[in-house]
Structures are given as C-alpha cells and as structure tokens.
Amino acid sequence: MKSINNFIGLALLSGALLTSCSDSFLQRDSLTESSSNTFWQTPDDALMALASCYDALQSNQLYNSDQYSLGPLYMDCISDNGGHFNWSGWMEGYDMAMGIHTPSSSIIGSYWKDCYEVISRCNVLIANIDRVDMDASQKAIYQAEAKTIRALMYINLTMTYQDVPFLTAPLTIDEAECEKTDRAAIVAHVMTDLQDAAEVLPQNASSRGHITKGAALSLLGRVALYNEKWDDAIAAYKQVQGLGYSLDPSYAKLFTQSGETSPEIIFAVRYEGPGMSEGAAFNAHWNTPLEAMNGTIDLADAYYCKDGKPTTDTKIAELNGGGGLDVSKPNPAHFENRDPRLYSTLFVPGMLWNGKGGIDTSASNPYANVYGGAAASLSTVYVYKYFDPTDTSNSWDNGQDFYVVRYAEVLLSLAEAMVQKGGYVYSDVTALVNEVRQRADVNMPTVEEVEGTSLSKDELLEVIKHERRVELAFEGLRLFDLYRWKELDKAVANIENERTMYGLAYEARKFNGERDYVWPLRLPNWILTRNWFSTTCGSNVECRFHHRVHGLSQRSRRQITFKSKNCVNLRNLW
C-alpha cells in the first residue's frame, strides 16, 4: 500500500502475547522495543497497525506471485486456464494441479498459514484500537478496513478448506486449540461484517490503496454469490453500480502500472514499483513472458473470433513425426482475428514485445525468435497479463498492483446472480454482459447479435460463465468459479483432451471426485498463524513450541511450554 508504505515493515505483537501469561519473564517489556503496553498510544500506532494488515496481503500465497509459490496466477493453473507443465513437481501448487495432492502437499499448509496471518493482524487491530486516543470516526474506519480484509480471507478459506476455525479476536495460549466452525455460520458473520463496514467506509479513499465502501459491498456480493444467496448478491452489486465506477476504455492498458488509477479498480493490493524488493508482483521472469507456466490452448480458443464465434481453425502448430504438434513451430495464423482481450492475457505466436517474436521467413530458422526470447511453450502460449515489456530491468520486482476486485467482475457477477435467482428481465442481464464485451478497445458483438434473444436460463448462464473466464483470467477467480459450479471435472477433462488430442508433453491430470472440492487440513487446528513453528511431541502429551514474538523489531523469540490433548501423533494430523 503506497500511501503508508513507510509503515509496512511493522509486524504487530501476536494475539497470544497481548494477553496475560503466568511466566513472569514474558511480562517484561523491552526497554528499547515497542510492546503491547507501549504501543497503541497514538494515531500513528493505529496507522502502522492497519498498514501491517495490508502488508500481509502481499504474501506470495495470496496476492503476489513468483515462480516458486502459489499466488493468483498459479491458482488459475489448478484450473483449465494454465498449466504447471514445466514444474516437474517442485513448484508449489503442482500437486493440486495434477490431482495428486495430499495433506502434506506444501500448498495446503502455506495457504492456510498466510490467510490466518492476515486474520491475526486484523484481529489484533480490531481488539486494541479503542486504546488509541484518536478521532472516533477515523478509528471506526480503520476497524472497518480491518474487518473487510479479514472477511476477504474467510471468503478464501471457506472456498478451499470450507469449515475452518473462525477467529474474531486475538488468541490466548489457552485458546490456541480451536475447533472448526461450520461454513454457513462463517459466511453469515462475514456478510454482517461487510454490511457493517460498508456503512462506515467512505465512498472515496483518503489515499490510494485503502478499502472503500465499494470494496466492502463488492466482497459482500462475492461471498453471497459464492454461497447462492442471490438476493443479497444482487442488492450488494446494485449498490456498487451506484458508486461511480466504470469500465476502463482500454483493457490493454488496464494491467500495466499506467492502469492502476483506472475508475474500474475497486480494490487493489498496492506495490511501490520496481526495485522496492516487494516480491515478483506478477512481472515476467528473465525479461520474457512468464516461462514458469503455460496458458492452455483451451483458454486461448475461448477467446472467440471478432465476429463473436469460436474459431474453426485447428492448425495450431506443425505436426511432428508422431502426429502431435511441434510446438517449436507454432502457427501464428491460428491466433489471428480474435477477441482483443486474448492479446492482453496470453502471449501467443505472432505477438511481438520490444521487437522480439514473430516468424522470420528469410532466416535459416524462421521460428528462432517466435516466442520473443522465451523457451518454446508446451502449449504454444504463455501468460501475458501483468507483463510490462517497457520494464525489463526488474523482472522479479516490477511493482504492478494486483486487482482483487474490479468493476467488470461486479457486472458479470450481478448478471449471474440475476439469472440464478430467476424472474429476470432478459435485456437487463444481457446489458451487463454487453457492457463488459464492448469496452472501447474490445468491442466484441453483443449477446443479441451472436447468441440470440431467446436463450434459456442454462444457455444464458453458459454465456456468463464463458465471459467470466475470458474477462477475468489469471485474476485468482477461475478456480473458485469451478469449485462453486462443480465443474472442476470438466476443467480437468479439457486439459486431458488437449494433452491427448495434440500429443503435447503435459503431465496427466486427474479428477478425484468430490474430495477435490475441499482442501485437507495439513496443520492441527490450533496452529493458525506463522506465530507457531518447529514442533516436537513427546509421549507425555507435552509439546514445546518456539513462539515467534511479533514485536515491532521481529527480533525477540521466547520458548513456551504448554499441554494439548491433541498433540500426540501431531505429524499425522491434517
């Protein structure tokens, strides 16, 4: 978050240590560092606490990305949008993508941990900000921002693990063992929190990066949509419509740093820019389009021709001797005359960046630079969204903001909720889809022009689903869509069909039925944040933990011993 970046390095005192402990040595405050007793005094303390909540969103498991971890780009690769086909099993998310995940897969624990890290920081602020002597209205806004951030994490957790521990206050040591809460109860509480937050938050942020009324209402709509509460979703999204957001006329510019101030952006995780050591922040690797993962041909072909109809061309690449595609010799003509959003989402043969790419028929090897310097894609296409070819000096740290919510999602989600509820006016629904299709530099035909004026409910839903896929690809929503529609099986089949039909060197994927819609719990329920690590268990059911003390300097570590009835066989727990 750029506006308060000076405070972002702060890590708050953990909830466990904000409460009393019997060990006297834990009660002593450092003479040189802040503690729970010396913090929470001034408005600057409150601002720093809020900054730490936003800062935690920059985790590579959440709203950042590099080639080693998960993030929203790789979340899409568990779907049919992308493939970790050159991961060879060593990158996080591979197991999930291949359908071979177990409770010990790294993605299971790391995503859980990072979501609860955010929740922990938000809970600490909400519980302690009343101690600060500051303007009451500003205090309420800070609390509302923290509640909205916390709600976002619970949306993520209930879409993956489903039933999870529901924490709304800092944990004490004695409370560290937590039971799971039913998903429906969490959803109800989250919706209330978001509604309450929307009533407090300003329509316009005091500075870029802060959560607003529109963000809270948009997330309220999202959690309602994800849980089939159609009336609530419609009401929330219609309120967002009245707040002055609009689609950016340029889809091509939207996912560059010049698009970060667009009126389409409702909430973004902010990054300072190149050279600020904030992480990969979605830039390409080694100054080329993102080699660490491929887009799929299935996704590329979901971007229809300019007339709004699917492509009938099948010559994606030359055929090799075994009858499969020779991806080192792709066919650029296959990707011509498509929905312009394709060229802002995927790097396809025929595209150029910084003068690189294309086919040179006069060269001894016409295909030598067809991928613009990147190695040949196993699918012929790469992920291009967020790649800025004008910034090649910091290929691991370009500073592109990640858009958690933008107005296009609101329009398409509203259309879906209206259809799902039933009793809709056909033109009202299609108008929302058409608005997304016809931003200035996209200008695809309307639903009425292509699909017709009398689609059934199911047919109209398929149009909306397709539009969500091409509009929102690699924005961390596709997997959740497949989960809630119960269509992960179709996604796996899409990639398997692509692998076998074209003879591509993909690793075989599999769908394991209903188990694949719920992530297992790798960690015991009472290990909730990164505050806890390095565990050992003894037969006397006594566990010793190294507790990371989240003081302002992150330097102090204490060792705490306590008992837990669930500690035996810890390594075998999900």
Helices and strands as residue ranges (DSSP letters): G 2-7, G 15-18, G 24-27, H 43-56, H 71-77, E 82-83, H 94-98, H 106-128, G 129-131, H 136-160, H 183-200, H 213-226, H 230-241, H 251-254, G 257-259, E 265-269, E 290-295, H 297-302, E 317-319, E 325-330, G 332-335, H 342-345, E 346-347, E 382-383, E 402-406, H 407-421, H 426-437, H 447-450, H 457-472, H 478-485, H 488-502, G 513-517, E 532-537, E 542-548, E 557-563, G 570-572
